[in-house]
Amino acid sequence: MKNVLKWPSFVLVLILSVVLSGCSTGEETTNSSGGGENAAAKGTIEQIKERGKLIAGVKYDTKLFGLKDPASGEVEGFDIDIAKALAKQILGDETKVELKEVTSKTRIPMLQNGDIDIIIATMTITDERKEQVDFSDVYFEAGQSLLVKNDSAITGLESLGGVKVLAVKGSTSAQNIREKAPDAEVLEFDNYQDAFTALKAGKGEALTTDNIILIGMQQTDNNYKLVGGNFTSEPYGMAIRKGDSAFVEEVNSLLKSMKDSGEYDTLHEKWLGSKPE
């Protein structure tokens, strides 16, 4: 027994650490693989079908596109009918849609958080937004303009020096007016209704956003007019979670079929008073 080989302690420690390291690495690899498979996200279309309804983020304060009737609680508009058509295409029933209110500020976070499946809410396609969401093809062409009182001396961008201009938080309109009328004072509000109320209360001398939204406001109060023409191009797209190409294709398929069948023209005339040019 006196001739039994004795290993130096540092060698034993080295051997033990290698063995333990090997066991640990094998376990972590297995767990990582299983976790990755379990965490794989389902596509939006599959989620909609399993849930049995489409959840669309829409405006509640934008006449012609998405406006909630305080008496009935119904939300109506061009965007709402597009949402219903999408529900019909995916689920075979246009009533299988849940409408959730979004604003220009909240819509992208709500989409990214999974609170809604799609944004259909007068949303302009921009390169900056493309970094956060994917867009459908353009479904409406708008342009930014100005709304003022009928007796206002404001005629366009050149009249805005030192003027208080009202806009909505998170909108391209607020960014654009700062660039195109740097001498104006821009006041931002949470939604269009608040901005229009502020204009009527004299908190500003002009309100700026897309022309078609301003036309909707004008229809509710003929004491106001649009001036200056359109000074930007605002192509609207429906926003989808980044990377969900299958859902983008589904939405683009809907737009194509609506235009081919004439349904798009019918909706355009219903809400905007004329067929698209």
C-alpha positions as CSV (number, residue, x, y, z in Angstrom):
1,M,0.0,0.0,0.0
2,K,3.0,2.3,0.5
3,N,3.6,2.4,-3.3
4,V,0.1,3.8,-4.2
5,L,0.4,6.7,-6.5
6,K,-0.4,10.0,-4.9
7,W,-1.7,12.8,-7.2
8,P,-0.7,16.4,-6.4
9,S,-3.7,18.4,-5.0
10,F,-3.6,20.9,-7.8
11,V,-4.0,18.2,-10.5
12,L,-7.1,16.7,-8.7
13,V,-8.7,20.2,-8.6
14,L,-8.0,20.6,-12.3
15,I,-9.6,17.3,-13.2
16,L,-12.6,17.9,-11.0
17,S,-13.2,21.4,-12.6
18,V,-13.1,20.0,-16.1
19,V,-15.6,17.2,-15.3
20,L,-18.0,19.7,-13.6
21,S,-17.7,22.1,-16.5
22,G,-18.6,19.4,-19.0
23,C,-21.7,18.4,-17.1
24,S,-22.8,22.0,-16.6
25,T,-22.4,22.9,-20.3
26,G,-24.5,19.9,-21.4
27,E,-27.4,20.8,-19.1
28,E,-27.4,24.5,-20.2
29,T,-27.5,23.5,-23.9
30,T,-30.5,21.2,-23.4
31,N,-32.4,23.8,-21.4
32,S,-31.7,26.6,-23.8
33,S,-32.9,24.5,-26.8
34,G,-36.2,23.6,-25.0
35,G,-36.8,27.1,-23.9
36,G,-36.3,28.5,-27.4
37,E,-38.9,26.2,-28.8
38,N,-41.4,26.9,-26.1
39,A,-40.9,30.6,-26.5
40,A,-41.5,30.7,-30.2
41,A,-44.1,33.4,-31.0
42,K,-47.2,32.5,-33.0
43,G,-48.0,34.5,-36.1
44,T,-50.7,37.1,-35.7
45,I,-53.1,35.3,-38.1
46,E,-52.9,32.1,-36.0
47,Q,-53.5,34.1,-32.8
48,I,-56.6,35.8,-34.4
49,K,-58.0,32.4,-35.5
50,E,-57.4,30.8,-32.1
51,R,-59.0,33.8,-30.3
52,G,-61.9,34.0,-32.7
53,K,-61.6,37.8,-33.3
54,L,-59.4,40.5,-34.7
55,I,-58.3,43.2,-32.3
56,A,-57.8,46.5,-34.2
57,G,-56.3,49.7,-32.8
58,V,-58.4,52.6,-34.2
59,K,-59.1,56.3,-33.5
60,Y,-62.2,57.2,-31.5
61,D,-61.9,61.0,-32.2
62,T,-61.4,61.3,-35.9
63,K,-64.5,62.0,-37.9
64,L,-64.7,60.1,-41.2
65,F,-62.1,57.6,-40.2
66,G,-62.8,56.5,-36.6
67,L,-65.3,58.4,-34.4
68,K,-67.2,57.1,-31.4
69,D,-70.8,58.2,-31.0
70,P,-71.2,59.1,-27.3
71,A,-74.9,58.3,-27.4
72,S,-74.7,54.8,-29.0
73,G,-71.1,53.9,-28.1
74,E,-70.6,52.8,-31.7
75,V,-67.4,53.7,-33.5
76,E,-67.7,54.4,-37.2
77,G,-65.6,55.5,-40.1
78,F,-63.5,54.5,-43.1
79,D,-60.8,52.8,-40.9
80,I,-63.5,50.9,-39.0
81,D,-65.0,49.5,-42.2
82,I,-61.5,48.4,-43.3
83,A,-61.1,46.6,-40.0
84,K,-64.4,44.8,-40.5
85,A,-63.4,43.7,-44.0
86,L,-60.2,42.2,-42.6
87,A,-62.1,40.3,-39.9
88,K,-64.4,38.9,-42.6
89,Q,-61.4,37.8,-44.8
90,I,-59.7,36.0,-41.9
91,L,-62.7,34.8,-39.9
92,G,-65.5,34.9,-42.4
93,D,-67.5,37.3,-40.2
94,E,-67.1,41.1,-40.2
95,T,-68.5,41.3,-36.7
96,K,-65.7,39.3,-35.2
97,V,-63.6,42.4,-34.5
98,E,-62.8,44.2,-31.3
99,L,-62.0,47.9,-31.6
100,K,-59.5,49.4,-29.1
101,E,-58.9,53.1,-29.0
102,V,-55.4,54.3,-29.8
103,T,-53.9,57.8,-30.2
104,S,-50.9,58.8,-32.2
105,K,-48.8,58.5,-29.1
106,T,-50.0,55.1,-27.8
107,R,-50.6,53.1,-31.0
108,I,-47.1,51.7,-31.6
109,P,-46.5,50.7,-27.9
110,M,-49.9,49.0,-27.9
111,L,-49.0,47.0,-31.0
112,Q,-45.6,46.0,-29.7
113,N,-47.1,45.0,-26.3
114,G,-49.6,42.7,-28.0
115,D,-52.6,44.7,-26.9
116,I,-53.8,44.9,-30.5
117,D,-53.2,42.9,-33.7
118,I,-53.0,45.8,-36.1
119,I,-53.1,49.6,-36.2
120,I,-55.7,51.1,-38.6
121,A,-55.6,54.7,-37.5
122,T,-54.7,57.4,-40.0
123,M,-51.1,56.4,-39.6
124,T,-48.6,57.9,-42.1
125,I,-45.9,55.6,-43.4
126,T,-42.4,57.0,-42.5
127,D,-38.9,55.6,-42.5
128,E,-38.6,56.3,-38.8
129,R,-41.7,54.2,-38.0
130,K,-40.6,51.4,-40.3
131,E,-37.8,50.8,-37.8
132,Q,-40.5,49.9,-35.2
133,V,-43.3,48.3,-37.3
134,D,-44.0,46.8,-40.7
135,F,-46.6,48.6,-43.0
136,S,-49.1,47.4,-45.4
137,D,-49.4,49.0,-48.9
138,V,-50.7,52.5,-48.9
139,Y,-54.5,52.5,-48.4
140,F,-55.1,56.3,-48.4
141,E,-53.3,59.4,-49.6
142,A,-53.6,62.5,-47.4
143,G,-51.7,65.7,-47.0
144,Q,-51.1,68.1,-44.1
145,S,-52.9,71.4,-44.0
146,L,-54.2,74.1,-41.6
147,L,-57.5,74.8,-40.0
148,V,-58.4,78.3,-38.9
149,K,-61.4,80.4,-38.1
150,N,-63.3,81.8,-41.1
151,D,-62.2,85.4,-40.3
152,S,-58.6,84.5,-39.6
153,A,-55.8,86.4,-41.5
154,I,-53.8,83.2,-41.7
155,T,-53.5,82.0,-45.3
156,G,-50.7,79.4,-45.1
157,L,-47.3,78.5,-43.7
158,E,-46.0,82.0,-44.5
159,S,-48.5,83.5,-42.0
160,L,-47.4,81.4,-39.0
161,G,-44.6,83.5,-37.6
162,G,-45.2,84.0,-33.9
163,V,-48.6,82.1,-34.1
164,K,-49.7,79.4,-31.7
165,V,-50.3,76.3,-33.8
166,L,-52.1,73.3,-32.2
167,A,-51.1,69.7,-33.0
168,V,-51.3,66.1,-31.6
169,K,-48.6,64.4,-29.7
170,G,-46.7,61.6,-31.5
171,S,-48.0,62.8,-34.9
172,T,-45.9,63.6,-38.0
173,S,-47.9,66.8,-38.2
174,A,-46.2,68.2,-35.1
175,Q,-42.7,67.4,-36.5
176,N,-43.5,68.8,-39.9
177,I,-44.9,72.1,-38.7
178,R,-41.8,72.7,-36.6
179,E,-39.6,72.2,-39.7
180,K,-41.8,74.2,-42.1
181,A,-42.8,77.0,-39.8
182,P,-39.9,77.3,-37.3
183,D,-41.1,80.7,-36.0
184,A,-44.5,79.2,-34.9
185,E,-45.2,78.1,-31.3
186,V,-46.4,74.6,-31.4
187,L,-48.7,73.3,-28.6
188,E,-49.4,69.6,-28.5
189,F,-52.4,67.7,-27.2
190,D,-53.2,64.1,-26.5
191,N,-55.8,63.7,-29.3
192,Y,-57.6,65.5,-32.1
193,Q,-60.7,66.2,-30.0
194,D,-58.7,68.0,-27.3
195,A,-56.8,70.0,-30.0
196,F,-60.0,71.1,-31.8
197,T,-61.5,72.0,-28.4
198,A,-58.5,74.1,-27.7
199,L,-58.7,75.9,-31.0
200,K,-62.4,76.8,-30.4
201,A,-61.4,78.0,-26.9
202,G,-58.8,80.4,-28.5
203,K,-55.8,78.6,-27.1
204,G,-54.2,78.7,-30.6
205,E,-54.9,80.4,-33.9
206,A,-54.5,77.3,-36.2
207,L,-54.7,73.6,-35.9
208,T,-52.6,71.4,-38.2
209,T,-52.9,67.7,-39.2
210,D,-53.9,65.8,-42.3
211,N,-56.4,67.5,-44.6
212,I,-59.0,64.8,-44.4
213,I,-59.0,64.9,-40.6
214,L,-59.4,68.7,-40.7
215,I,-62.3,68.3,-43.2
216,G,-64.0,66.1,-40.6
217,M,-63.6,68.8,-38.0
218,Q,-64.9,71.4,-40.4
219,Q,-68.0,69.3,-41.0
220,T,-68.9,69.5,-37.3
221,D,-68.4,73.3,-37.2
222,N,-68.7,75.5,-40.3
223,N,-67.0,78.4,-38.5
224,Y,-63.7,77.0,-39.6
225,K,-61.9,76.6,-42.9
226,L,-58.8,75.0,-44.4
227,V,-56.1,77.2,-45.7
228,G,-52.7,76.9,-47.4
229,G,-53.4,73.8,-49.4
230,N,-51.5,70.5,-48.7
231,F,-47.8,71.1,-47.8
232,T,-46.8,67.5,-47.2
233,S,-47.7,64.0,-48.6
234,E,-49.1,61.7,-45.9
235,P,-49.6,58.1,-47.2
236,Y,-51.6,56.0,-44.7
237,G,-50.6,52.4,-44.0
238,M,-51.8,49.7,-41.6
239,A,-49.1,48.9,-39.1
240,I,-48.2,45.3,-38.2
241,R,-45.7,43.9,-35.7
242,K,-42.2,43.9,-37.0
243,G,-41.3,40.7,-38.9
244,D,-44.8,39.3,-39.4
245,S,-44.6,39.0,-43.2
246,A,-47.5,36.6,-43.4
247,F,-49.9,39.1,-41.9
248,V,-48.5,41.9,-44.1
249,E,-49.3,39.7,-47.1
250,E,-52.8,39.0,-45.8
251,V,-53.6,42.7,-45.3
252,N,-52.2,43.6,-48.8
253,S,-54.3,40.8,-50.3
254,L,-57.3,42.3,-48.7
255,L,-56.5,45.8,-50.1
256,K,-56.0,44.3,-53.6
257,S,-59.3,42.4,-53.5
258,M,-61.2,45.4,-52.2
259,K,-59.9,47.6,-55.0
260,D,-60.4,44.9,-57.7
261,S,-64.0,44.3,-56.6
262,G,-64.9,48.0,-56.3
263,E,-65.5,47.7,-52.5
264,Y,-62.8,50.2,-51.8
265,D,-64.3,52.8,-54.1
266,T,-67.7,52.2,-52.4
267,L,-66.2,52.8,-48.9
268,H,-64.3,55.9,-50.1
269,E,-67.5,57.4,-51.5
270,K,-69.5,56.5,-48.4
271,W,-67.2,58.3,-46.0
272,L,-65.3,60.9,-48.1
273,G,-68.0,61.9,-50.5
274,S,-66.3,60.8,-53.7
275,K,-64.6,57.9,-55.4
276,P,-60.7,58.0,-55.3
277,E,-59.1,59.8,-58.2
